[in-house]
């Protein structure tokens, strides 16, 4: 039946066009690099750092949004990664802090204008478009394994996304 072969070819071609349109739309909105991690009480949205300008930087800052979806407060106490000898919670003004408060039923931005995670004494060079592991340690939620996206230098990811 020749009509089935033609119909199948048209359907396959149309499916390819639709798939390509979806990929282009995701890339155009920046959704192609967004990722998230969930626990029973936390929703961590798009942890990322930006590729450093130097070939062998000494530090890298990590940013994300943390939604505390529980009825109780929590605190981010620490972070660690195999890519850094020292990982600390850092404030915009310079001094380290011991914890980041995560009030109940709220969104907290871990970013350059507030508290952020600073990786010091990096053990590997960082190149864009990669992911690397990090463990976040919370007072109530415990240890949470995430992957941090390493954006290319010219990218500015949008971390102000709402939970789904």
C-alpha positions as CSV (number, residue, x, y, z in Angstrom):
1,X,0.0,0.0,0.0
2,X,1.9,3.0,-1.2
3,X,-0.3,5.5,0.7
4,X,0.9,4.1,4.0
5,X,4.5,4.7,3.1
6,X,3.8,8.3,2.1
7,X,1.7,8.9,5.2
8,X,4.4,7.5,7.4
9,X,7.1,9.6,5.8
10,X,4.9,12.7,6.2
11,X,4.2,11.9,9.8
12,X,7.8,11.3,10.6
13,X,8.8,14.6,8.9
14,X,6.1,16.5,10.8
15,X,7.3,14.9,14.1
16,X,10.8,16.0,13.4
17,X,9.7,19.6,12.8
18,X,7.7,19.6,16.0
19,X,10.6,18.2,18.0
20,X,13.0,20.8,16.5
21,X,10.5,23.6,17.3
22,X,10.3,22.4,20.9
23,X,14.1,22.3,21.3
24,X,14.4,25.8,19.8
25,X,11.7,27.1,22.1
26,X,13.3,25.6,25.2
27,X,16.7,27.0,24.3
28,X,15.3,30.5,23.5
29,X,13.7,30.8,26.9
30,X,16.7,29.6,28.8
31,X,14.9,26.5,30.0
32,X,17.5,24.3,28.4
33,X,19.9,24.6,31.4
34,X,17.4,24.9,34.3
35,X,17.4,22.0,36.7
36,X,16.1,21.4,40.1
37,X,16.3,19.0,43.1
38,X,13.5,18.2,45.6
39,X,13.3,16.7,49.0
40,X,10.2,16.3,51.2
41,X,10.6,19.9,52.4
42,X,12.9,21.7,50.0
43,X,12.9,22.6,46.3
44,X,16.3,23.7,45.1
45,X,16.2,25.5,41.7
46,X,19.1,25.8,39.2
47,X,22.3,25.7,41.2
48,X,25.0,27.2,39.0
49,X,28.3,29.0,38.8
50,X,29.9,30.8,35.9
51,X,33.0,29.8,34.1
52,X,35.8,31.9,35.5
53,X,37.8,34.3,33.3
54,X,41.1,32.9,34.5
55,X,42.4,29.5,33.4
56,X,43.2,28.4,37.0
57,X,40.9,30.5,39.3
58,X,41.3,30.2,43.1
59,X,37.6,30.6,43.8
60,X,34.1,30.1,42.3
61,X,30.7,31.4,43.6
62,X,27.6,29.1,43.5
63,X,24.1,30.5,43.3
64,X,20.6,29.0,43.4
65,X,17.1,29.5,44.8
66,X,15.9,27.4,47.7
67,X,12.2,27.0,48.4
68,X,11.4,25.8,51.9
69,X,8.0,24.1,51.4
70,X,7.6,22.9,54.9
71,X,5.7,24.5,57.8
72,X,9.0,24.7,59.8
73,X,12.1,26.8,59.5
74,X,15.3,25.2,58.3
75,X,18.9,26.4,57.8
76,X,21.6,25.8,55.3
77,X,24.6,24.9,57.5
78,X,27.3,23.9,55.1
79,X,28.2,22.8,51.6
80,X,31.0,20.6,50.2
81,X,32.2,19.5,46.7
82,X,35.1,17.4,45.5
83,X,36.1,20.3,43.3
84,X,37.2,22.5,46.2
85,X,39.3,22.0,49.3
86,X,37.2,24.6,51.1
87,X,33.5,25.4,50.6
88,X,31.9,28.2,52.7
89,X,28.8,30.3,53.1
90,X,29.9,33.8,52.2
91,X,28.2,37.2,52.5
92,X,28.4,40.0,50.0
93,X,30.3,42.2,52.5
94,X,33.1,39.6,52.7
95,X,32.9,37.7,56.0
96,X,31.8,34.0,56.1
97,X,28.6,33.2,57.9
98,X,27.8,30.0,59.8
99,X,24.3,29.4,58.4
100,X,21.6,30.7,56.0
101,X,18.1,30.9,57.5
102,X,15.3,29.3,55.4
103,X,12.0,30.5,56.8
104,X,9.0,28.2,56.6
105,X,7.0,28.4,53.3
106,X,9.4,30.8,51.7
107,X,11.9,31.3,48.9
108,X,15.5,32.2,49.6
109,X,17.9,33.4,46.9
110,X,21.5,32.2,47.3
111,X,23.1,34.8,45.2
112,X,25.6,37.7,44.7
113,X,23.4,40.2,46.5
114,X,23.0,38.1,49.7
115,X,24.6,34.9,51.1
116,X,26.2,32.7,48.5
117,X,28.4,29.5,48.4
118,X,32.1,30.1,47.8
119,X,34.3,27.3,46.6
120,X,38.0,28.0,47.5
121,X,41.2,26.2,46.5
122,X,39.7,24.5,43.5
123,X,41.1,21.1,42.7
124,X,40.2,21.2,39.0
125,X,39.8,23.8,36.3
126,X,36.3,24.8,35.5
127,X,35.0,24.9,31.9
128,X,31.5,25.8,30.7
129,X,28.6,23.5,30.0
130,X,29.5,20.9,32.7
131,X,27.9,19.7,35.9
132,X,29.7,18.9,39.1
133,X,28.5,17.4,42.4
134,X,27.9,19.4,45.6
135,X,26.4,18.3,48.9
136,X,24.3,20.9,50.8
137,X,23.8,20.3,54.5
138,X,20.6,21.5,56.2
139,X,19.8,21.6,59.8
140,X,16.4,19.7,59.4
141,X,16.5,18.3,55.9
142,X,20.0,16.8,56.3
143,X,22.5,16.3,53.5
144,X,21.1,16.9,49.9
145,X,23.1,15.8,46.9
146,X,22.8,18.3,43.9
147,X,24.6,19.0,40.7
148,X,25.8,22.5,39.9
149,X,25.7,23.7,36.3
150,X,28.8,25.5,35.1
151,X,27.6,28.2,32.7
152,X,29.8,29.6,30.0
153,X,31.2,33.0,30.8
154,X,28.8,35.0,28.6
155,X,25.7,33.3,30.0
156,X,23.7,34.8,32.8
157,X,21.2,32.1,34.0
158,X,17.9,33.2,35.5
159,X,17.5,31.6,38.9
160,X,14.3,33.5,39.8
161,X,12.0,30.6,38.7
162,X,8.9,29.5,40.5
163,X,8.5,25.9,41.6
164,X,6.3,23.7,39.5
